[in-house]
Amino acid sequence: MPHESTQLPATRIWANQKQNRELTRLRDWLLPLLMNGQVRVA
């Protein structure tokens, strides 16, 4: 079992990787809409 001091950084790394995947997915979905004018930023 990992030592408690190594669990927090590992948990943060996992959470950051998950957030990066979600943000990448959103970017890949939204960018084409922005580029062809289907979505406007106000």
Backbone as a printed PyTorch tensor [residue, N CA C, xyz], in Angstrom:
tensor([[[  0.8520,  -1.1820,   0.0000],
         [  0.0000,   0.0000,   0.0000],
         [  0.8920,   1.2370,   0.0000]],

        [[  0.5980,   2.2000,  -0.8830],
         [  1.4450,   3.3960,  -0.9510],
         [  1.3850,   4.1920,   0.3460]],

        [[  2.4720,   4.8380,   0.6210],
         [  2.5420,   5.6990,   1.7940],
         [  1.5970,   6.8770,   1.5950]],

        [[  1.0190,   7.3830,   2.6810],
         [  0.0370,   8.4720,   2.6050],
         [  0.5880,   9.6990,   1.8870]],

        [[  1.8630,  10.0030,   2.0640],
         [  2.4390,  11.1980,   1.4510],
         [  2.5120,  11.0890,  -0.0710]],

        [[  2.4640,   9.8820,  -0.6230],
         [  2.4960,   9.7350,  -2.0710],
         [  1.0990,   9.6380,  -2.6740]],

        [[  0.0840,   9.4250,  -1.8570],
         [ -1.2680,   9.2950,  -2.3830],
         [ -1.8040,  10.6290,  -2.8870]],

        [[ -1.5830,  11.7020,  -2.1590],
         [ -2.1110,  12.9920,  -2.5620],
         [ -1.5730,  13.4290,  -3.9200]],

        [[ -0.2610,  13.4280,  -4.1370],
         [  0.2240,  13.7960,  -5.4710],
         [ -0.3040,  12.8650,  -6.5600]],

        [[ -0.3940,  11.5790,  -6.2890],
         [ -0.9000,  10.6440,  -7.2860],
         [ -2.3570,  10.9520,  -7.6030]],

        [[ -3.1370,  11.2860,  -6.5850],
         [ -4.5400,  11.6410,  -6.7910],
         [ -4.6480,  12.9190,  -7.6070]],

        [[ -3.8050,  13.8780,  -7.3180],
         [ -3.8080,  15.1350,  -8.0870],
         [ -3.4350,  14.8820,  -9.5430]],

        [[ -2.4450,  14.0450,  -9.7600],
         [ -2.0360,  13.7280, -11.1280],
         [ -3.1910,  13.0860, -11.8830]],

        [[ -3.8700,  12.1350, -11.2500],
         [ -5.0050,  11.4620, -11.8780],
         [ -6.1070,  12.4660, -12.1970]],

        [[ -6.4220,  13.3500, -11.2470],
         [ -7.4730,  14.3450, -11.4600],
         [ -7.0850,  15.3120, -12.5740]],

        [[ -5.8290,  15.7200, -12.6210],
         [ -5.3660,  16.6210, -13.6830],
         [ -5.4330,  15.9520, -15.0460]],

        [[ -5.0700,  14.6970, -15.1110],
         [ -5.1330,  13.9750, -16.3780],
         [ -6.5710,  13.8450, -16.8540]],

        [[ -7.4850,  13.5770, -15.9310],
         [ -8.9030,  13.4820, -16.2810],
         [ -9.4180,  14.8210, -16.7880]],

        [[ -9.0640,  15.8940, -16.1080],
         [ -9.5010,  17.2210, -16.5340],
         [ -8.9050,  17.5750, -17.8970]],

        [[ -7.6540,  17.2240, -18.1340],
         [ -7.0270,  17.4840, -19.4310],
         [ -7.7660,  16.7690, -20.5560]],

        [[ -8.1740,  15.5190, -20.3110],
         [ -8.9350,  14.7790, -21.3290],
         [-10.2720,  15.4520, -21.6120]],

        [[-10.9510,  15.8960, -20.5550],
         [-12.2410,  16.5610, -20.7280],
         [-12.0910,  17.8790, -21.4890]],

        [[-11.0760,  18.6580, -21.1290],
         [-10.8510,  19.9340, -21.8060],
         [-10.4520,  19.7370, -23.2600]],

        [[ -9.6670,  18.7160, -23.5370],
         [ -9.2790,  18.4070, -24.9090],
         [-10.5010,  18.0410, -25.7330]],

        [[-11.3870,  17.2300, -25.1510],
         [-12.6140,  16.8440, -25.8440],
         [-13.4890,  18.0670, -26.1360]],

        [[-13.6250,  18.9520, -25.1630],
         [-14.4130,  20.1680, -25.3670],
         [-13.7910,  21.0680, -26.4320]],

        [[-12.4810,  21.2050, -26.3980],
         [-11.7890,  22.0210, -27.4010],
         [-12.0030,  21.4590, -28.7970]],

        [[-11.8530,  20.1500, -28.9230],
         [-12.0010,  19.5150, -30.2290],
         [-13.4220,  19.6330, -30.7590]],

        [[-14.4000,  19.7170, -29.8650],
         [-15.7970,  19.8770, -30.2730],
         [-16.1140,  21.3400, -30.5960]],

        [[-15.6100,  22.2650, -29.7750],
         [-15.9850,  23.6700, -29.9010],
         [-15.1930,  24.4210, -30.9690]],

        [[-13.9350,  24.1360, -31.1240],
         [-13.1010,  24.9040, -32.0480],
         [-13.6280,  24.9070, -33.4740]],

        [[-14.0170,  23.7810, -34.0480],
         [-14.5570,  23.8320, -35.4080],
         [-15.8310,  24.6870, -35.5110]],

        [[-16.6610,  24.6590, -34.4670],
         [-17.8680,  25.4850, -34.4720],
         [-17.5160,  26.9660, -34.4680]],

        [[-16.5100,  27.3310, -33.7110],
         [-16.0610,  28.7220, -33.6790],
         [-15.4400,  29.1340, -35.0150]],

        [[-14.6530,  28.2450, -35.5860],
         [-13.9450,  28.5690, -36.8220],
         [-14.8960,  28.7780, -37.9970]],

        [[-16.0030,  28.0320, -38.0480],
         [-16.8880,  28.2020, -39.1980],
         [-18.0870,  29.0940, -38.8890]],

        [[-18.0700,  29.7700, -37.7460],
         [-19.0820,  30.7660, -37.4460],
         [-20.3920,  30.2290, -36.8920]],

        [[-20.4600,  28.9540, -36.5730],
         [-21.6900,  28.4010, -36.0270],
         [-21.9080,  28.8610, -34.5740]],

        [[-20.8380,  29.2280, -33.8990],
         [-20.9260,  29.6980, -32.5130],
         [-20.1970,  31.0140, -32.4330]],

        [[-20.7810,  31.9520, -31.7080],
         [-20.1360,  33.2530, -31.4920],
         [-19.8320,  33.4210, -30.0060]],

        [[-18.7600,  34.1120, -29.7210],
         [-18.3850,  34.4300, -28.3420],
         [-18.7320,  35.8790, -28.1020]],

        [[-19.5370,  36.1100, -27.1010],
         [-19.9640,  37.4910, -26.8240],
         [-19.2810,  38.0280, -25.5860]]])
